[in-house]
Amino acid sequence: MVSSPGSLSVQQTLGLTSLCLENARGAKDAELALELCDDAEVALSGIKGSQRKALVASKKDEDQTLSKRIADLYINLGTLQGILGRSDKAHANFKKAVQWG
């Protein structure tokens, strides 16, 4: 379980989220997969609103790349949650992806 996601850098958060989603996709147990999705969601929530606004507004290529990666992670998270029967969470994460994209 992710305990204090706010202490990670954006790059670390992306790495942690990717790891959680990879393991969730590979999990044979649906409950474990859902727990890993929850961990990914908590990690992504550690990216502060001010960081999001700065990355989305930035014209720098590296910031736009980070913003797109975060949007992609939200899409992947939502897709996996939908497959696992959590359509409410999936829709919420698809909306978050739009905010990042």
Biopython code that builds the backbone (N, CA, C, O; Angstrom):
import numpy as np
from Bio.PDB.StructureBuilder import StructureBuilder

atoms = [
    (1, "MET", "N", (0.834, -1.176, 0.000)),
    (1, "MET", "CA", (0.000, 0.000, 0.000)),
    (1, "MET", "C", (0.877, 1.237, 0.000)),
    (1, "MET", "O", (1.891, 1.302, 0.695)),
    (2, "VAL", "N", (0.473, 2.205, -0.782)),
    (2, "VAL", "CA", (1.190, 3.466, -0.867)),
    (2, "VAL", "C", (0.773, 4.310, 0.327)),
    (2, "VAL", "O", (-0.414, 4.578, 0.515)),
    (3, "SER", "N", (1.741, 4.730, 1.134)),
    (3, "SER", "CA", (1.387, 5.440, 2.363)),
    (3, "SER", "C", (1.486, 6.945, 2.256)),
    (3, "SER", "O", (0.600, 7.650, 2.739)),
    (4, "SER", "N", (2.540, 7.465, 1.636)),
    (4, "SER", "CA", (2.690, 8.921, 1.552)),
    (4, "SER", "C", (3.150, 9.317, 0.160)),
    (4, "SER", "O", (4.315, 9.662, -0.040)),
    (5, "PRO", "N", (2.225, 9.269, -0.812)),
    (5, "PRO", "CA", (2.615, 9.535, -2.184)),
    (5, "PRO", "C", (3.104, 10.953, -2.426)),
    (5, "PRO", "O", (3.842, 11.189, -3.383)),
    (6, "GLY", "N", (2.714, 11.898, -1.590)),
    (6, "GLY", "CA", (3.108, 13.277, -1.787)),
    (6, "GLY", "C", (4.591, 13.518, -1.614)),
    (6, "GLY", "O", (5.096, 14.565, -2.020)),
    (7, "SER", "N", (5.305, 12.569, -1.018)),
    (7, "SER", "CA", (6.734, 12.746, -0.794)),
    (7, "SER", "C", (7.575, 12.306, -1.995)),
    (7, "SER", "O", (8.796, 12.463, -1.982)),
    (8, "LEU", "N", (6.943, 11.762, -3.019)),
    (8, "LEU", "CA", (7.662, 11.296, -4.204)),
    (8, "LEU", "C", (7.699, 12.383, -5.267)),
    (8, "LEU", "O", (6.804, 13.225, -5.338)),
    (9, "SER", "N", (8.738, 12.361, -6.090)),
    (9, "SER", "CA", (8.779, 13.261, -7.239)),
    (9, "SER", "C", (7.755, 12.772, -8.264)),
    (9, "SER", "O", (7.244, 11.657, -8.153)),
    (10, "VAL", "N", (7.462, 13.598, -9.248)),
    (10, "VAL", "CA", (6.524, 13.201, -10.300)),
    (10, "VAL", "C", (7.050, 11.960, -11.019)),
    (10, "VAL", "O", (6.289, 11.033, -11.294)),
    (11, "GLN", "N", (8.347, 11.940, -11.322)),
    (11, "GLN", "CA", (8.931, 10.786, -12.011)),
    (11, "GLN", "C", (8.826, 9.520, -11.157)),
    (11, "GLN", "O", (8.517, 8.449, -11.679)),
    (12, "GLN", "N", (9.076, 9.631, -9.859)),
    (12, "GLN", "CA", (8.947, 8.469, -8.971)),
    (12, "GLN", "C", (7.499, 7.998, -8.911)),
    (12, "GLN", "O", (7.222, 6.798, -8.905)),
    (13, "THR", "N", (6.587, 8.951, -8.868)),
    (13, "THR", "CA", (5.164, 8.615, -8.837)),
    (13, "THR", "C", (4.766, 7.859, -10.103)),
    (13, "THR", "O", (4.009, 6.891, -10.036)),
    (14, "LEU", "N", (5.273, 8.296, -11.249)),
    (14, "LEU", "CA", (4.973, 7.596, -12.498)),
    (14, "LEU", "C", (5.530, 6.184, -12.482)),
    (14, "LEU", "O", (4.871, 5.249, -12.936)),
    (15, "GLY", "N", (6.739, 6.025, -11.963)),
    (15, "GLY", "CA", (7.333, 4.697, -11.865)),
    (15, "GLY", "C", (6.547, 3.786, -10.944)),
    (15, "GLY", "O", (6.294, 2.628, -11.277)),
    (16, "LEU", "N", (6.161, 4.302, -9.790)),
    (16, "LEU", "CA", (5.377, 3.516, -8.832)),
    (16, "LEU", "C", (4.024, 3.137, -9.423)),
    (16, "LEU", "O", (3.583, 1.994, -9.296)),
    (17, "THR", "N", (3.372, 4.092, -10.066)),
    (17, "THR", "CA", (2.064, 3.821, -10.665)),
    (17, "THR", "C", (2.188, 2.765, -11.760)),
    (17, "THR", "O", (1.365, 1.853, -11.837)),
    (18, "SER", "N", (3.192, 2.882, -12.593)),
    (18, "SER", "CA", (3.409, 1.887, -13.655)),
    (18, "SER", "C", (3.627, 0.507, -13.072)),
    (18, "SER", "O", (3.082, -0.478, -13.572)),
    (19, "LEU", "N", (4.414, 0.432, -12.025)),
    (19, "LEU", "CA", (4.678, -0.851, -11.369)),
    (19, "LEU", "C", (3.393, -1.460, -10.803)),
    (19, "LEU", "O", (3.135, -2.652, -10.969)),
    (20, "CYS", "N", (2.600, -0.635, -10.137)),
    (20, "CYS", "CA", (1.327, -1.122, -9.591)),
    (20, "CYS", "C", (0.427, -1.653, -10.698)),
    (20, "CYS", "O", (-0.172, -2.719, -10.558)),
    (21, "LEU", "N", (0.332, -0.906, -11.807)),
    (21, "LEU", "CA", (-0.543, -1.325, -12.902)),
    (21, "LEU", "C", (-0.031, -2.579, -13.597)),
    (21, "LEU", "O", (-0.825, -3.441, -13.976)),
    (22, "GLU", "N", (1.281, -2.696, -13.770)),
    (22, "GLU", "CA", (1.854, -3.913, -14.362)),
    (22, "GLU", "C", (1.515, -5.124, -13.508)),
    (22, "GLU", "O", (1.100, -6.163, -14.021)),
    (23, "ASN", "N", (1.694, -4.980, -12.201)),
    (23, "ASN", "CA", (1.403, -6.097, -11.299)),
    (23, "ASN", "C", (-0.089, -6.390, -11.241)),
    (23, "ASN", "O", (-0.483, -7.550, -11.123)),
    (24, "ALA", "N", (-0.925, -5.358, -11.324)),
    (24, "ALA", "CA", (-2.374, -5.573, -11.322)),
    (24, "ALA", "C", (-2.796, -6.343, -12.572)),
    (24, "ALA", "O", (-3.611, -7.262, -12.496)),
    (25, "ARG", "N", (-2.237, -5.964, -13.722)),
    (25, "ARG", "CA", (-2.568, -6.673, -14.964)),
    (25, "ARG", "C", (-2.150, -8.134, -14.899)),
    (25, "ARG", "O", (-2.828, -9.000, -15.453)),
    (26, "GLY", "N", (-1.050, -8.412, -14.232)),
    (26, "GLY", "CA", (-0.548, -9.778, -14.154)),
    (26, "GLY", "C", (-1.127, -10.600, -13.013)),
    (26, "GLY", "O", (-0.891, -11.806, -12.939)),
    (27, "ALA", "N", (-1.880, -9.967, -12.125)),
    (27, "ALA", "CA", (-2.420, -10.679, -10.959)),
    (27, "ALA", "C", (-3.494, -11.673, -11.388)),
    (27, "ALA", "O", (-4.354, -11.367, -12.214)),
    (28, "LYS", "N", (-3.425, -12.841, -10.823)),
    (28, "LYS", "CA", (-4.420, -13.870, -11.112)),
    (28, "LYS", "C", (-5.636, -13.727, -10.191)),
    (28, "LYS", "O", (-6.703, -14.268, -10.479)),
    (29, "ASP", "N", (-5.472, -13.008, -9.102)),
    (29, "ASP", "CA", (-6.533, -12.787, -8.121)),
    (29, "ASP", "C", (-7.124, -11.386, -8.339)),
    (29, "ASP", "O", (-6.406, -10.388, -8.278)),
    (30, "ALA", "N", (-8.439, -11.322, -8.593)),
    (30, "ALA", "CA", (-9.092, -10.044, -8.875)),
    (30, "ALA", "C", (-8.999, -9.080, -7.698)),
    (30, "ALA", "O", (-8.824, -7.879, -7.902)),
    (31, "GLU", "N", (-9.112, -9.580, -6.477)),
    (31, "GLU", "CA", (-9.022, -8.702, -5.302)),
    (31, "GLU", "C", (-7.639, -8.078, -5.189)),
    (31, "GLU", "O", (-7.510, -6.900, -4.857)),
    (32, "LEU", "N", (-6.617, -8.857, -5.463)),
    (32, "LEU", "CA", (-5.256, -8.322, -5.445)),
    (32, "LEU", "C", (-5.087, -7.275, -6.548)),
    (32, "LEU", "O", (-4.471, -6.231, -6.334)),
    (33, "ALA", "N", (-5.628, -7.558, -7.703)),
    (33, "ALA", "CA", (-5.548, -6.600, -8.805)),
    (33, "ALA", "C", (-6.229, -5.287, -8.425)),
    (33, "ALA", "O", (-5.716, -4.211, -8.732)),
    (34, "LEU", "N", (-7.372, -5.371, -7.765)),
    (34, "LEU", "CA", (-8.080, -4.160, -7.342)),
    (34, "LEU", "C", (-7.284, -3.387, -6.296)),
    (34, "LEU", "O", (-7.258, -2.157, -6.323)),
    (35, "GLU", "N", (-6.642, -4.090, -5.386)),
    (35, "GLU", "CA", (-5.797, -3.426, -4.378)),
    (35, "GLU", "C", (-4.642, -2.688, -5.052)),
    (35, "GLU", "O", (-4.305, -1.566, -4.675)),
    (36, "LEU", "N", (-4.049, -3.324, -6.038)),
    (36, "LEU", "CA", (-2.951, -2.683, -6.761)),
    (36, "LEU", "C", (-3.446, -1.468, -7.552)),
    (36, "LEU", "O", (-2.738, -0.467, -7.665)),
    (37, "CYS", "N", (-4.653, -1.558, -8.094)),
    (37, "CYS", "CA", (-5.248, -0.397, -8.767)),
    (37, "CYS", "C", (-5.461, 0.738, -7.767)),
    (37, "CYS", "O", (-5.201, 1.903, -8.070)),
    (38, "ASP", "N", (-5.936, 0.386, -6.575)),
    (38, "ASP", "CA", (-6.123, 1.402, -5.538)),
    (38, "ASP", "C", (-4.796, 2.064, -5.187)),
    (38, "ASP", "O", (-4.730, 3.279, -5.000)),
    (39, "ASP", "N", (-3.742, 1.258, -5.100)),
    (39, "ASP", "CA", (-2.410, 1.812, -4.813)),
    (39, "ASP", "C", (-1.957, 2.757, -5.926)),
    (39, "ASP", "O", (-1.381, 3.812, -5.659)),
    (40, "ALA", "N", (-2.220, 2.372, -7.166)),
    (40, "ALA", "CA", (-1.861, 3.233, -8.303)),
    (40, "ALA", "C", (-2.623, 4.552, -8.225)),
    (40, "ALA", "O", (-2.065, 5.619, -8.483)),
    (41, "GLU", "N", (-3.893, 4.470, -7.869)),
    (41, "GLU", "CA", (-4.721, 5.671, -7.769)),
    (41, "GLU", "C", (-4.231, 6.592, -6.656)),
    (41, "GLU", "O", (-4.198, 7.811, -6.821)),
    (42, "VAL", "N", (-3.850, 6.004, -5.522)),
    (42, "VAL", "CA", (-3.320, 6.796, -4.408)),
    (42, "VAL", "C", (-2.008, 7.464, -4.823)),
    (42, "VAL", "O", (-1.778, 8.635, -4.523)),
    (43, "ALA", "N", (-1.165, 6.721, -5.505)),
    (43, "ALA", "CA", (0.114, 7.291, -5.946)),
    (43, "ALA", "C", (-0.130, 8.484, -6.865)),
    (43, "ALA", "O", (0.481, 9.538, -6.686)),
    (44, "LEU", "N", (-1.019, 8.327, -7.851)),
    (44, "LEU", "CA", (-1.295, 9.420, -8.770)),
    (44, "LEU", "C", (-1.909, 10.626, -8.065)),
    (44, "LEU", "O", (-1.676, 11.769, -8.456)),
    (45, "SER", "N", (-2.689, 10.362, -7.031)),
    (45, "SER", "CA", (-3.315, 11.470, -6.300)),
    (45, "SER", "C", (-2.291, 12.298, -5.539)),
    (45, "SER", "O", (-2.594, 13.406, -5.096)),
    (46, "GLY", "N", (-1.081, 11.768, -5.385)),
    (46, "GLY", "CA", (-0.015, 12.502, -4.710)),
    (46, "GLY", "C", (0.550, 13.636, -5.542)),
    (46, "GLY", "O", (1.285, 14.479, -5.028)),
    (47, "ILE", "N", (0.212, 13.664, -6.830)),
    (47, "ILE", "CA", (0.651, 14.772, -7.679)),
    (47, "ILE", "C", (-0.282, 15.942, -7.388)),
    (47, "ILE", "O", (-1.479, 15.881, -7.670)),
    (48, "LYS", "N", (0.255, 16.959, -6.847)),
    (48, "LYS", "CA", (-0.528, 18.105, -6.389)),
    (48, "LYS", "C", (-1.162, 18.873, -7.550)),
    (48, "LYS", "O", (-0.643, 18.883, -8.667)),
    (49, "GLY", "N", (-2.283, 19.507, -7.261)),
    (49, "GLY", "CA", (-2.991, 20.290, -8.261)),
    (49, "GLY", "C", (-2.124, 21.362, -8.889)),
    (49, "GLY", "O", (-2.216, 21.628, -10.087)),
    (50, "SER", "N", (-1.279, 21.975, -8.070)),
    (50, "SER", "CA", (-0.400, 23.019, -8.601)),
    (50, "SER", "C", (0.614, 22.426, -9.580)),
    (50, "SER", "O", (0.966, 23.062, -10.574)),
    (51, "GLN", "N", (1.085, 21.197, -9.296)),
    (51, "GLN", "CA", (1.999, 20.532, -10.223)),
    (51, "GLN", "C", (1.281, 20.228, -11.538)),
    (51, "GLN", "O", (1.846, 20.400, -12.618)),
    (52, "ARG", "N", (0.025, 19.771, -11.432)),
    (52, "ARG", "CA", (-0.747, 19.457, -12.634)),
    (52, "ARG", "C", (-0.916, 20.706, -13.490)),
    (52, "ARG", "O", (-0.671, 20.681, -14.696)),
    (53, "LYS", "N", (-1.331, 21.785, -12.863)),
    (53, "LYS", "CA", (-1.546, 23.026, -13.614)),
    (53, "LYS", "C", (-0.265, 23.487, -14.299)),
    (53, "LYS", "O", (-0.292, 23.923, -15.450)),
    (54, "ALA", "N", (0.847, 23.389, -13.594)),
    (54, "ALA", "CA", (2.126, 23.823, -14.167)),
    (54, "ALA", "C", (2.535, 22.936, -15.338)),
    (54, "ALA", "O", (2.989, 23.440, -16.365)),
    (55, "LEU", "N", (2.379, 21.630, -15.198)),
    (55, "LEU", "CA", (2.764, 20.715, -16.277)),
    (55, "LEU", "C", (1.865, 20.878, -17.492)),
    (55, "LEU", "O", (2.349, 20.908, -18.623)),
    (56, "VAL", "N", (0.559, 20.983, -17.266)),
    (56, "VAL", "CA", (-0.385, 21.095, -18.375)),
    (56, "VAL", "C", (-0.181, 22.417, -19.123)),
    (56, "VAL", "O", (-0.278, 22.459, -20.350)),
    (57, "ALA", "N", (0.097, 23.482, -18.390)),
    (57, "ALA", "CA", (0.259, 24.811, -19.004)),
    (57, "ALA", "C", (1.619, 24.992, -19.670)),
    (57, "ALA", "O", (1.777, 25.845, -20.543)),
    (58, "SER", "N", (2.596, 24.193, -19.261)),
    (58, "SER", "CA", (3.952, 24.352, -19.765)),
    (58, "SER", "C", (4.041, 24.041, -21.252)),
    (58, "SER", "O", (3.332, 23.177, -21.767)),
    (59, "LYS", "N", (4.915, 24.754, -21.921)),
    (59, "LYS", "CA", (5.180, 24.507, -23.344)),
    (59, "LYS", "C", (6.440, 23.665, -23.546)),
    (59, "LYS", "O", (6.776, 23.314, -24.677)),
    (60, "LYS", "N", (7.136, 23.340, -22.456)),
    (60, "LYS", "CA", (8.348, 22.530, -22.558)),
    (60, "LYS", "C", (7.977, 21.104, -22.981)),
    (60, "LYS", "O", (6.990, 20.538, -22.511)),
    (61, "ASP", "N", (8.780, 20.547, -23.867)),
    (61, "ASP", "CA", (8.536, 19.189, -24.345)),
    (61, "ASP", "C", (8.522, 18.175, -23.207)),
    (61, "ASP", "O", (7.665, 17.292, -23.169)),
    (62, "GLU", "N", (9.473, 18.300, -22.276)),
    (62, "GLU", "CA", (9.548, 17.308, -21.197)),
    (62, "GLU", "C", (8.323, 17.386, -20.283)),
    (62, "GLU", "O", (7.861, 16.354, -19.796)),
    (63, "ASP", "N", (7.791, 18.574, -20.041)),
    (63, "ASP", "CA", (6.591, 18.716, -19.214)),
    (63, "ASP", "C", (5.365, 18.179, -19.940)),
    (63, "ASP", "O", (4.505, 17.546, -19.327)),
    (64, "GLN", "N", (5.283, 18.431, -21.244)),
    (64, "GLN", "CA", (4.165, 17.899, -22.023)),
    (64, "GLN", "C", (4.215, 16.374, -22.073)),
    (64, "GLN", "O", (3.181, 15.708, -22.052)),
    (65, "THR", "N", (5.434, 15.830, -22.140)),
    (65, "THR", "CA", (5.600, 14.377, -22.126)),
    (65, "THR", "C", (5.144, 13.795, -20.789)),
    (65, "THR", "O", (4.456, 12.775, -20.758)),
    (66, "LEU", "N", (5.526, 14.441, -19.686)),
    (66, "LEU", "CA", (5.084, 13.990, -18.359)),
    (66, "LEU", "C", (3.569, 14.047, -18.251)),
    (66, "LEU", "O", (2.943, 13.111, -17.754)),
    (67, "SER", "N", (2.987, 15.129, -18.708)),
    (67, "SER", "CA", (1.538, 15.287, -18.651)),
    (67, "SER", "C", (0.842, 14.184, -19.444)),
    (67, "SER", "O", (-0.154, 13.621, -18.989)),
    (68, "LYS", "N", (1.365, 13.879, -20.624)),
    (68, "LYS", "CA", (0.784, 12.814, -21.444)),
    (68, "LYS", "C", (0.945, 11.453, -20.772)),
    (68, "LYS", "O", (0.031, 10.630, -20.808)),
    (69, "ARG", "N", (2.103, 11.217, -20.162)),
    (69, "ARG", "CA", (2.314, 9.946, -19.452)),
    (69, "ARG", "C", (1.317, 9.787, -18.313)),
    (69, "ARG", "O", (0.783, 8.699, -18.095)),
    (70, "ILE", "N", (1.068, 10.870, -17.590)),
    (70, "ILE", "CA", (0.113, 10.803, -16.489)),
    (70, "ILE", "C", (-1.290, 10.525, -17.028)),
    (70, "ILE", "O", (-2.018, 9.703, -16.471)),
    (71, "ALA", "N", (-1.671, 11.210, -18.115)),
    (71, "ALA", "CA", (-2.977, 10.957, -18.733)),
    (71, "ALA", "C", (-3.083, 9.501, -19.170)),
    (71, "ALA", "O", (-4.113, 8.860, -18.958)),
    (72, "ASP", "N", (-2.020, 8.976, -19.782)),
    (72, "ASP", "CA", (-2.014, 7.572, -20.215)),
    (72, "ASP", "C", (-2.169, 6.622, -19.036)),
    (72, "ASP", "O", (-2.872, 5.617, -19.137)),
    (73, "LEU", "N", (-1.517, 6.935, -17.920)),
    (73, "LEU", "CA", (-1.638, 6.085, -16.734)),
    (73, "LEU", "C", (-3.064, 6.099, -16.201)),
    (73, "LEU", "O", (-3.585, 5.060, -15.795)),
    (74, "TYR", "N", (-3.700, 7.270, -16.199)),
    (74, "TYR", "CA", (-5.100, 7.334, -15.773)),
    (74, "TYR", "C", (-5.996, 6.526, -16.710)),
    (74, "TYR", "O", (-6.933, 5.869, -16.256)),
    (75, "ILE", "N", (-5.714, 6.571, -18.013)),
    (75, "ILE", "CA", (-6.495, 5.769, -18.965)),
    (75, "ILE", "C", (-6.281, 4.282, -18.701)),
    (75, "ILE", "O", (-7.242, 3.513, -18.663)),
    (76, "ASN", "N", (-5.026, 3.875, -18.519)),
    (76, "ASN", "CA", (-4.731, 2.466, -18.244)),
    (76, "ASN", "C", (-5.378, 2.013, -16.941)),
    (76, "ASN", "O", (-5.915, 0.909, -16.854)),
    (77, "LEU", "N", (-5.322, 2.874, -15.932)),
    (77, "LEU", "CA", (-5.951, 2.553, -14.647)),
    (77, "LEU", "C", (-7.456, 2.396, -14.827)),
    (77, "LEU", "O", (-8.041, 1.428, -14.342)),
    (78, "GLY", "N", (-8.084, 3.340, -15.521)),
    (78, "GLY", "CA", (-9.521, 3.258, -15.744)),
    (78, "GLY", "C", (-9.916, 2.028, -16.539)),
    (78, "GLY", "O", (-10.923, 1.387, -16.238)),
    (79, "THR", "N", (-9.137, 1.700, -17.542)),
    (79, "THR", "CA", (-9.423, 0.515, -18.346)),
    (79, "THR", "C", (-9.369, -0.742, -17.491)),
    (79, "THR", "O", (-10.257, -1.590, -17.569)),
    (80, "LEU", "N", (-8.342, -0.859, -16.689)),
    (80, "LEU", "CA", (-8.199, -2.028, -15.824)),
    (80, "LEU", "C", (-9.324, -2.086, -14.792)),
    (80, "LEU", "O", (-9.867, -3.157, -14.524)),
    (81, "GLN", "N", (-9.674, -0.933, -14.212)),
    (81, "GLN", "CA", (-10.775, -0.912, -13.250)),
    (81, "GLN", "C", (-12.084, -1.321, -13.919)),
    (81, "GLN", "O", (-12.894, -2.022, -13.313)),
    (82, "GLY", "N", (-12.297, -0.894, -15.152)),
    (82, "GLY", "CA", (-13.499, -1.288, -15.879)),
    (82, "GLY", "C", (-13.558, -2.791, -16.092)),
    (82, "GLY", "O", (-14.607, -3.411, -15.917)),
    (83, "ILE", "N", (-12.436, -3.368, -16.468)),
    (83, "ILE", "CA", (-12.358, -4.817, -16.666)),
    (83, "ILE", "C", (-12.664, -5.563, -15.371)),
    (83, "ILE", "O", (-13.272, -6.633, -15.379)),
    (84, "LEU", "N", (-12.228, -4.971, -14.252)),
    (84, "LEU", "CA", (-12.419, -5.606, -12.949)),
    (84, "LEU", "C", (-13.769, -5.268, -12.304)),
    (84, "LEU", "O", (-14.014, -5.612, -11.148)),
    (85, "GLY", "N", (-14.638, -4.593, -13.059)),
    (85, "GLY", "CA", (-15.986, -4.334, -12.578)),
    (85, "GLY", "C", (-16.170, -3.059, -11.769)),
    (85, "GLY", "O", (-17.203, -2.882, -11.124)),
    (86, "ARG", "N", (-15.202, -2.186, -11.793)),
    (86, "ARG", "CA", (-15.300, -0.923, -11.055)),
    (86, "ARG", "C", (-15.531, 0.237, -12.034)),
    (86, "ARG", "O", (-14.698, 1.134, -12.162)),
    (87, "SER", "N", (-16.669, 0.199, -12.714)),
    (87, "SER", "CA", (-16.931, 1.187, -13.761)),
    (87, "SER", "C", (-17.025, 2.607, -13.209)),
    (87, "SER", "O", (-16.681, 3.562, -13.906)),
    (88, "ASP", "N", (-17.485, 2.760, -11.966)),
    (88, "ASP", "CA", (-17.560, 4.099, -11.385)),
    (88, "ASP", "C", (-16.170, 4.712, -11.243)),
    (88, "ASP", "O", (-15.959, 5.873, -11.592)),
    (89, "LYS", "N", (-15.233, 3.933, -10.734)),
    (89, "LYS", "CA", (-13.853, 4.417, -10.604)),
    (89, "LYS", "C", (-13.218, 4.612, -11.978)),
    (89, "LYS", "O", (-12.451, 5.550, -12.191)),
    (90, "ALA", "N", (-13.546, 3.720, -12.900)),
    (90, "ALA", "CA", (-13.000, 3.823, -14.255)),
    (90, "ALA", "C", (-13.408, 5.149, -14.889)),
    (90, "ALA", "O", (-12.569, 5.849, -15.455)),
    (91, "HIS", "N", (-14.674, 5.494, -14.799)),
    (91, "HIS", "CA", (-15.148, 6.753, -15.382)),
    (91, "HIS", "C", (-14.474, 7.953, -14.731)),
    (91, "HIS", "O", (-14.115, 8.909, -15.418)),
    (92, "ALA", "N", (-14.300, 7.912, -13.420)),
    (92, "ALA", "CA", (-13.638, 9.013, -12.716)),
    (92, "ALA", "C", (-12.201, 9.179, -13.212)),
    (92, "ALA", "O", (-11.724, 10.301, -13.382)),
    (93, "ASN", "N", (-11.525, 8.075, -13.438)),
    (93, "ASN", "CA", (-10.138, 8.147, -13.896)),
    (93, "ASN", "C", (-10.029, 8.558, -15.360)),
    (93, "ASN", "O", (-9.044, 9.185, -15.751)),
    (94, "PHE", "N", (-11.022, 8.214, -16.171)),
    (94, "PHE", "CA", (-11.032, 8.698, -17.555)),
    (94, "PHE", "C", (-11.190, 10.229, -17.560)),
    (94, "PHE", "O", (-10.576, 10.915, -18.378)),
    (95, "LYS", "N", (-12.003, 10.749, -16.658)),
    (95, "LYS", "CA", (-12.162, 12.212, -16.553)),
    (95, "LYS", "C", (-10.855, 12.867, -16.127)),
    (95, "LYS", "O", (-10.498, 13.936, -16.624)),
    (96, "LYS", "N", (-10.146, 12.226, -15.209)),
    (96, "LYS", "CA", (-8.845, 12.770, -14.779)),
    (96, "LYS", "C", (-7.848, 12.764, -15.936)),
    (96, "LYS", "O", (-7.034, 13.678, -16.066)),
    (97, "ALA", "N", (-7.918, 11.738, -16.768)),
    (97, "ALA", "CA", (-7.023, 11.672, -17.925)),
    (97, "ALA", "C", (-7.252, 12.864, -18.842)),
    (97, "ALA", "O", (-6.301, 13.438, -19.373)),
    (98, "VAL", "N", (-8.504, 13.234, -19.025)),
    (98, "VAL", "CA", (-8.827, 14.389, -19.877)),
    (98, "VAL", "C", (-8.223, 15.660, -19.284)),
    (98, "VAL", "O", (-7.723, 16.508, -20.024)),
    (99, "GLN", "N", (-8.263, 15.800, -17.970)),
    (99, "GLN", "CA", (-7.684, 16.979, -17.316)),
    (99, "GLN", "C", (-6.183, 17.074, -17.565)),
    (99, "GLN", "O", (-5.627, 18.167, -17.667)),
    (100, "TRP", "N", (-5.541, 15.926, -17.660)),
    (100, "TRP", "CA", (-4.088, 15.915, -17.892)),
    (100, "TRP", "C", (-3.735, 16.041, -19.360)),
    (100, "TRP", "O", (-2.653, 16.514, -19.709)),
    (101, "GLY", "N", (-4.652, 15.616, -20.224)),
    (101, "GLY", "CA", (-4.337, 15.528, -21.642)),
    (101, "GLY", "C", (-4.462, 16.815, -22.366)),
    (101, "GLY", "O", (-4.223, 16.871, -23.573)),
]
sb = StructureBuilder()
sb.init_structure("model")
sb.init_model(0)
sb.init_chain("A")
sb.init_seg("    ")
for serial, (resi, resn, name, xyz) in enumerate(atoms, 1):
    if name == "N":
        sb.init_residue(resn, " ", resi, " ")
    sb.init_atom(name, np.array(xyz, "f"), 0.0, 1.0, " ", f" {name:<3s}", serial, name[0])
structure = sb.get_structure()
